[in-house]
C-alpha cells in the first residue's frame, strides 16, 4: 500500500472507531531554547533551566513549560500510532492467512530441499520486502522502549529469510514466519483497540494475544524450529557453515522472544491486578510525560475559570451611592 492509500484507509477508520488526538499547546518560537533542545538536552536540569531563563528573559517556570510543550510536539499523535498499527495488522493478517492457504498441503518446517512453487516464491518475497521496509522506516516509526530489540529483530529476520532462500530452506523459514505472524495479528489489533479506547474488546484481545504469543514463541518455535534444526544437524552429520549460522539466528530470535515474554508477563500481571490495559503493550515513550501536557491544559483551564469567576463577581457586585 502507498502512504496516501494507507492514510486514506487508516485515518477514517480511526475516526470512526473514536480515535482522537489530544489537544497540544505549541511552544512559542525561541531560537535559544530551540537550539538547546536539539543540540544538548530535551529535558534540562534545574541549573540549565536557570541559565536558559536568564538568557531568554523568562522565568524558570516559563522555561520549564516551554520544554514540556516542545517535547510533546515531538511525540507521535495517537492517530499516527493507530495508522501504523492498522497497516501492520492488515499486513500480518493477509500474510498469515495467505501463507496458511499456500502451505496447507505442504510439509513446512523441513530442511530437505523441495521444489519452490511460484505461489510460495511470491509469498516469501512479500515477507522479505516487508521486513526490509521495516528496517528502512525504523527512524520514522513510533519509537518504543524495546526499540533496540526491534532493530536486532528486523536485521536478524532479514538475514535469516535471505539465507534460508539462498540455501533452499524456504519451508523452515516459512514455519518461523507463520508462528510469529500469528501473534503479531493480535498485538496490532490490541493496540488499535487501546488507541480507540474500546476497553472491553481490548481486554479480550490482549488475553488472546498473550496465549498465542506464549504458545507459538515459547513452545512451538523452540520445538518445531530450533529442535528440528538440531536433530537434522545430528542425524545428517553435515558439518557446514549453513547449519551453524541458521541455528545461531534461530537462537537469537528466541532470546528476543524471551525478552518480549518478560515484558508481556509484566503487562499481564498489571492487567490482572488492575483489570484493564491502560497503555500500549510495548509502552510507548510518549506515555511517560503525557501528564505534563494534560496538567498544563488543566492549569490553564483552571486559571481561565478563576479569571471568569473574578470578573463575574465584580460585575455582580452592587454599587452603593
C-alpha positions in Angstrom: 0.0 0.0 0.0 1.2 3.5 -0.7 1.3 6.1 2.0 -1.6 8.0 0.6 -3.9 5.0 0.3 -2.7 3.7 3.7 -3.7 7.1 5.3 -6.9 7.2 3.3 -8.0 3.9 5.0 -6.4 4.1 8.4 -7.3 7.7 9.4 -11.0 7.5 8.5 -11.2 4.1 10.2 -9.6 5.6 13.3 -12.0 8.5 13.4 -14.9 6.0 13.0 -13.6 4.0 15.9 -13.3 7.1 18.1 -9.6 7.8 17.9 -9.0 11.4 18.9 -5.7 13.3 19.2 -5.2 15.2 22.5 -5.0 18.9 22.4 -1.4 20.2 22.4 -0.1 23.6 23.2 2.6 24.7 20.8 5.8 26.1 22.2 6.5 29.8 21.4 9.3 30.1 18.8 12.6 30.8 20.7 15.9 30.3 18.8 18.0 29.9 22.0 15.7 27.3 23.6 15.2 25.5 20.2 19.0 25.2 19.7 19.4 23.8 23.2 16.5 21.4 22.7 18.0 19.9 19.6 21.8 20.1 20.3 22.1 19.5 24.1 19.2 18.3 26.2 15.5 17.9 25.7 14.8 17.7 29.4 17.2 20.2 31.0 18.1 20.1 34.7 17.4 22.9 37.2 20.7 24.7 36.8 20.3 24.6 33.0 16.8 25.9 33.3 18.0 28.8 35.4 20.8 29.7 32.9 18.4 29.5 29.9 15.7 31.6 31.7 18.2 34.4 32.3 19.4 34.2 28.7 15.9 34.5 27.3 14.4 36.9 29.9 11.9 34.3 31.0 11.0 32.9 34.4 12.2 29.4 35.3 8.6 28.1 35.2 8.0 29.6 31.8 11.2 27.9 30.5 10.2 24.6 32.1 6.8 24.8 30.4 8.4 25.6 27.1 10.4 22.4 27.2 7.3 20.4 28.2 5.3 21.8 25.3 8.3 21.3 22.9 8.7 17.6 24.0 5.0 17.0 23.5 5.2 18.4 20.0 7.8 15.8 19.0 5.8 12.8 20.4 3.7 10.9 17.8 0.0 11.6 17.7 -2.4 8.8 18.6 -3.8 8.9 15.1 -0.3 8.2 13.7 0.2 5.3 16.1 -3.3 3.9 15.2 -2.4 4.2 11.5 0.9 2.3 11.9 -0.8 -0.4 13.9 -3.6 -0.6 11.3 -1.1 -1.0 8.5 0.8 -3.8 10.3 -2.4 -5.5 11.3 -3.6 -5.7 7.7 -0.2 -7.0 6.5 0.2 -9.7 9.2 -3.4 -10.8 8.7 -3.0 -11.2 4.9 0.4 -12.9 5.1 -0.6 -15.3 7.8 -3.9 -16.5 6.2 -2.3 -16.3 2.7 0.7 -18.3 3.9 -1.6 -20.8 5.7 -3.5 -21.3 2.4 -0.3 -21.6 0.3 1.3 -24.1 2.7 -1.8 -26.0 3.6 -0.8 -29.2 1.6 3.0 -28.7 2.1 5.1 -30.0 4.9 6.7 -26.8 6.3 9.4 -26.8 8.9 11.7 -29.1 6.8 15.4 -28.7 5.9 15.0 -31.0 3.0 15.4 -29.3 -0.4 12.0 -29.1 -2.1 10.8 -27.5 -5.4 9.9 -23.9 -5.0 6.4 -23.2 -6.2 5.5 -19.8 -7.7 3.0 -19.0 -5.0 5.5 -19.8 -2.3 8.1 -17.7 -4.0 5.8 -14.7 -4.2 4.7 -15.1 -0.6 8.2 -15.4 0.6 9.3 -12.4 -1.5 6.4 -10.3 0.0 7.5 -11.2 3.6 11.1 -10.3 2.8 10.2 -7.0 1.2 8.1 -6.1 4.3 10.9 -6.7 6.8 13.3 -4.7 4.5 10.8 -1.8 4.6 10.7 -2.0 8.4 14.5 -1.5 8.5 14.3 1.5 6.2 11.5 3.1 8.2 12.8 2.5 11.7 13.8 6.1 12.2 10.3 7.3 11.1 8.2 4.8 13.1 6.9 5.3 16.6 9.8 4.6 19.0 9.1 2.4 22.0 11.1 1.1 24.9 12.1 -2.1 23.0 13.5 -0.1 20.1 16.9 -1.8 20.2 15.2 -5.2 20.3 13.2 -4.3 17.3 16.3 -3.2 15.4 18.0 -6.5 16.2 14.9 -8.5 15.3 14.4 -6.9 11.9 18.1 -7.4 10.9 18.1 -11.0 12.1 14.8 -11.7 10.3 16.0 -10.3 7.0 19.3 -12.2 7.3 17.5 -15.4 8.2 15.0 -15.1 5.4 17.7 -14.3 2.8 19.9 -17.1 4.0 17.0 -19.6 4.0 16.1 -18.6 0.5 19.6 -18.9 -0.8 20.1 -22.3 0.9 16.7 -23.7 -0.1 15.5 -23.8 3.5 12.3 -21.8 2.5 10.0 -24.2 4.2 11.7 -23.9 7.5 11.7 -20.1 7.1 8.0 -20.2 6.3 7.3 -22.0 9.6 9.2 -19.4 11.6 7.3 -16.6 9.8 3.9 -18.1 10.3 4.5 -18.8 14.0 5.5 -15.1 14.6 2.8 -13.5 12.3 0.0 -15.2 14.2 0.8 -13.4 17.5 1.6 -10.1 15.6 -2.0 -10.0 14.3 -3.3 -9.9 17.9 -0.7 -7.4 19.2 -1.5 -4.9 16.4 -5.3 -5.3 16.8 -4.9 -4.9 20.5 -3.0 -1.6 20.1 -5.7 -0.3 17.7 -8.4 -1.0 20.3 -6.3 0.7 23.0 -5.9 3.8 20.9 -9.7 3.8 20.2 -10.4 3.1 24.0 -12.5 0.1 23.4 -11.8 -1.3 26.8 -14.0 -4.5 26.7 -12.6 -5.6 23.3 -9.0 -4.7 24.1 -9.0 -6.8 27.3 -10.3 -9.9 25.4 -7.9 -9.4 22.5 -5.0 -8.9 25.0 -5.7 -12.3 26.6 -5.8 -14.0 23.2 -2.6 -12.3 22.3 -0.8 -13.4 25.4 -1.9 -17.0 24.9 -0.9 -17.1 21.2 2.4 -15.4 22.0 3.4 -17.8 24.8 2.3 -20.9 22.9 3.8 -20.0 19.5 7.0 -18.4 20.5 8.0 -20.2 23.8 6.7 -23.7 23.0 6.1 -24.3 19.3 9.0 -22.2 18.0 11.7 -24.0 20.1 10.2 -27.4 19.4 9.3 -27.1 15.8 12.1 -24.9 14.6 15.1 -24.9 16.9 14.9 -28.6 18.0 14.1 -29.8 14.4 17.2 -27.9 13.2 19.3 -29.5 15.9 18.0 -33.0 15.0 18.8 -32.5 11.4 22.3 -31.3 12.3 22.8 -34.5 14.4 21.3 -37.1 12.0 22.7 -35.9 8.7 26.2 -35.1 10.1 26.6 -32.3 7.6 29.1 -30.0 9.4 28.9 -27.0 7.2 28.6 -23.3 7.9 24.9 -23.2 7.0 23.6 -25.2 9.9 25.7 -23.3 12.4 24.6 -20.0 11.0 20.9 -20.9 10.8 20.8 -22.3 14.4 22.6 -19.2 15.7 20.0 -16.9 14.1 17.1 -19.0 15.4 18.6 -18.8 18.9 18.9 -15.0 18.7 15.2 -14.8 17.7 14.3 -17.0 20.6 16.3 -14.8 23.0 14.3 -11.8 21.8 11.1 -13.8 22.3 12.1 -14.5 25.9 12.8 -10.8 26.4 9.4 -9.8 25.0 7.8 -12.5 27.0 9.1 -10.9 30.2 7.6 -7.5 29.1 4.4 -9.3 28.3 4.3 -11.1 31.6 4.8 -7.8 33.4 1.9 -6.3 31.4 -0.3 -9.4 32.0 0.3 -9.2 35.8 -0.6 -5.5 35.7 -3.7 -6.4 33.7 -4.8 -9.0 36.3 -4.2 -6.5 39.2 -5.9 -3.5 37.6 -8.4 -5.3 35.4 -7.6 -3.4 32.1 -4.8 -2.4 29.8 -4.2 1.3 30.0 -1.2 1.9 27.7 0.3 0.4 24.6 1.5 -3.1 25.2 5.1 -2.2 24.4 5.0 1.0 26.4 5.4 3.9 24.1 7.9 6.5 25.2 5.3 9.2 24.9 3.3 7.8 27.7 5.9 8.8 30.2 5.3 12.6 30.1 1.8 12.8 28.7 0.7 14.1 32.2 2.8 17.2 31.6 0.6 18.3 28.8 -2.6 17.3 30.5 -1.7 19.1 33.7 -0.7 22.2 31.8 -4.0 22.3 29.9 -5.9 21.7 33.2 -3.9 24.5 34.8 -4.8 26.9 32.0 -8.4 26.0 32.2 -8.4 26.4 36.0 -6.8 29.9 35.7 -9.3 30.8 33.0 -12.2 29.7 35.2 -10.8 31.7 38.2 -10.5 34.8 36.0 -14.1 34.4 34.8 -15.3 34.0 38.4 -13.5 37.2 39.4 -14.9 39.2 36.5 -18.4 37.8 37.2 -18.1 38.7 40.9 -17.0 42.2 40.0 -19.8 42.6 37.5 -22.4 41.4 40.1 -21.1 43.5 42.9 -23.7 46.0 44.0 -22.9 49.7 43.7 -23.8 51.8 46.7 -24.3 55.5 46.2 
